[in-house]
Amino acid sequence: MNLTDKTLIITGASSGIGRAAAQVFARAGARLVLGARREGVLIDIAGAITAEDGEAVALAGDVTDPDYAAALVALAETEFGGLDGAFNNAGQVGEMGPIPDMAEETWRGVIDTNLSSAFFAARAQIPALRRRGGGAMVFTSSFVGYSNGGLPGMGAYAASKAGLIGLVQSLALEHGPEGIRANALLPGGTRTPMAGDDPSGHQTIADLHPLKRLAEPEEIAAAAAFLLSDHASFVTGAPILADGGVSARLI
Ligand SMILES: NC(=O)c1ccc[n+]([C@@H]2O[C@H](COP(=O)([O-])OP(=O)(O)OC[C@H]3O[C@@H](n4cnc5c(N)ncnc54)[C@H](OP(=O)(O)O)[C@@H]3O)[C@@H](O)[C@H]2O)c1
């Protein structure tokens, strides 16, 4: 992995995939702006990176707030002199259940956190990437919303994650000529707090995957690092599966 001298935003950096990405990206040489709501956790993670001679700053906030998206970009520019890319990764599952029983606030909460946040992020990040002469954005989607993995009860989540694929296609078309790439990363089941800590629940999800296990968050972070690196220089507008084969089984 080589992210030397790239300044990158990571959202959802306080936990799971985003937290692993902070470590993987820092070790690959990136300068980081870390985002999530839990300030204390973010400060600890940034401190651990700095202690290993990496560079990271933290700014807590809510990705459903467009001003927060702008503030993360402003911090990248003031602290590190510009922005080269972003791992727009924060997300939530929301309450699961069939659509007729779904509360409107569940729908709106999931769509705001997972999809509207991506719009706010891209809108804030594109001008900064343009000032830099190009860059890359990765949005964490999911196998749910693509193959759905055979998991019912996730209508709002699936819609939000499928929406990200349409968004990156548009971003790729509109900003490819400026050297700006946009991709959706579709993890399979991954061992993070979002997947819970019930071993039988883990086993059920693992069994959906041909690899018969969950991903470790570092494996998904490695795929994100590739997409943000120059090694992925001709990859844009794509749903990139890192899903242990679950979609191959179902599509
Ligand atoms: N785990 C899986 O099996 C799996 C599979 C496919 C896709 N994904 C996707 O991967 C991404 C990361 O999930 P994860 O598995 O790492 O889950 P996680 O451990 O629960 O982490 C979620 C992260 O998102 C942040 N977040 C949530 N809502 C936020 C908000 N409104 N504003 C700011 N930050 C917010 C959380 O931080 P705070 O609580 O500190 O705000 C946390 O850092 C998500 O988009 C998820 O949908 C996960």
The ligand as a Tripos MOL2 file, in Angstrom:
@<TRIPOS>MOLECULE
LIG
   48    52     1     0     0
SMALL
NO_CHARGES

@<TRIPOS>ATOM
      1 N1        -19.7820   -4.5830    9.3390 N.am      1 LIG1
      2 C1        -20.3400   -5.0530    8.2380 C.2       1 LIG1
      3 O1        -20.6870   -6.2550    8.1450 O.2       1 LIG1
      4 C2        -20.5290   -4.1500    7.0330 C.ar      1 LIG1
      5 C3        -20.7970   -4.7520    5.7850 C.ar      1 LIG1
      6 C4        -20.9700   -3.9480    4.6710 C.ar      1 LIG1
      7 C5        -20.8730   -2.5720    4.7960 C.ar      1 LIG1
      8 N2        -20.6180   -2.0110    6.0150 N.ar      1 LIG1
      9 C6        -20.5190   -0.5460    6.0680 C.3       1 LIG1
     10 O2        -19.2280   -0.1960    6.5250 O.3       1 LIG1
     11 C7        -19.2650    1.1040    7.1180 C.3       1 LIG1
     12 C8        -18.5610    1.0530    8.4590 C.3       1 LIG1
     13 O3        -19.3000    0.1890    9.3190 O.3       1 LIG1
     14 P1        -18.6270   -0.7010   10.4560 P.3       1 LIG1
     15 O4        -18.9710   -2.1070   10.1710 O.co2     1 LIG1
     16 O5        -17.2210   -0.3070   10.6630 O.co2     1 LIG1
     17 O6        -19.5650   -0.2740   11.6840 O.3       1 LIG1
     18 P2        -19.2700    0.4230   13.0840 P.3       1 LIG1
     19 O7        -18.1300   -0.2570   13.7590 O.co2     1 LIG1
     20 O8        -20.5890    0.4820   13.7430 O.co2     1 LIG1
     21 O9        -18.8000    1.8870   12.6750 O.3       1 LIG1
     22 C9        -19.6870    2.8540   12.1870 C.3       1 LIG1
     23 C10       -18.9600    4.1710   12.1870 C.3       1 LIG1
     24 O10       -19.8040    5.1890   11.6440 O.3       1 LIG1
     25 C11       -19.8320    6.2820   12.5320 C.3       1 LIG1
     26 N3        -21.1200    6.9560   12.4230 N.ar      1 LIG1
     27 C12       -22.3550    6.3850   12.4360 C.ar      1 LIG1
     28 N4        -23.3070    7.3210   12.3260 N.ar      1 LIG1
     29 C13       -22.6560    8.5180   12.2320 C.ar      1 LIG1
     30 C14       -23.0850    9.8560   12.1090 C.ar      1 LIG1
     31 N5        -24.3900   10.1810   12.0280 N.pl3     1 LIG1
     32 N6        -22.1520   10.8360   12.0360 N.ar      1 LIG1
     33 C15       -20.8350   10.5290   12.1060 C.ar      1 LIG1
     34 N7        -20.3640    9.2830   12.2220 N.ar      1 LIG1
     35 C16       -21.2680    8.2900   12.2910 C.ar      1 LIG1
     36 C17       -19.5860    5.6890   13.9100 C.3       1 LIG1
     37 O11       -18.9920    6.6260   14.7760 O.3       1 LIG1
     38 P3        -19.6920    7.3750   16.0100 P.3       1 LIG1
     39 O12       -20.6360    6.4020   16.6470 O.co2     1 LIG1
     40 O13       -18.5330    7.7610   16.8670 O.co2     1 LIG1
     41 O14       -20.3600    8.5370   15.3860 O.co2     1 LIG1
     42 C18       -18.5660    4.6120   13.5860 C.3       1 LIG1
     43 O15       -17.2720    5.1680   13.5400 O.3       1 LIG1
     44 C19       -20.7400    1.4740    7.2110 C.3       1 LIG1
     45 O16       -21.0700    2.3540    6.1630 O.3       1 LIG1
     46 C20       -21.4510    0.1440    7.0270 C.3       1 LIG1
     47 O17       -22.7480    0.3220    6.5170 O.3       1 LIG1
     48 C21       -20.4260   -2.7690    7.1270 C.ar      1 LIG1
@<TRIPOS>BOND
     1     1     2 1
     2     2     3 2
     3     2     4 1
     4     4     5 ar
     5     4    48 ar
     6     5     6 ar
     7     6     7 ar
     8     7     8 ar
     9     8     9 1
    10     8    48 ar
    11     9    10 1
    12     9    46 1
    13    10    11 1
    14    11    12 1
    15    11    44 1
    16    12    13 1
    17    13    14 1
    18    14    15 2
    19    14    16 1
    20    14    17 1
    21    17    18 1
    22    18    19 2
    23    18    20 1
    24    18    21 1
    25    21    22 1
    26    22    23 1
    27    23    24 1
    28    23    42 1
    29    24    25 1
    30    25    26 1
    31    25    36 1
    32    26    27 ar
    33    26    35 ar
    34    27    28 ar
    35    28    29 ar
    36    29    30 ar
    37    29    35 ar
    38    30    31 1
    39    30    32 ar
    40    32    33 ar
    41    33    34 ar
    42    34    35 ar
    43    36    37 1
    44    36    42 1
    45    37    38 1
    46    38    39 2
    47    38    40 1
    48    38    41 1
    49    42    43 1
    50    44    45 1
    51    44    46 1
    52    46    47 1
@<TRIPOS>SUBSTRUCTURE
     1 LIG1         1 GROUP 0 **** ****
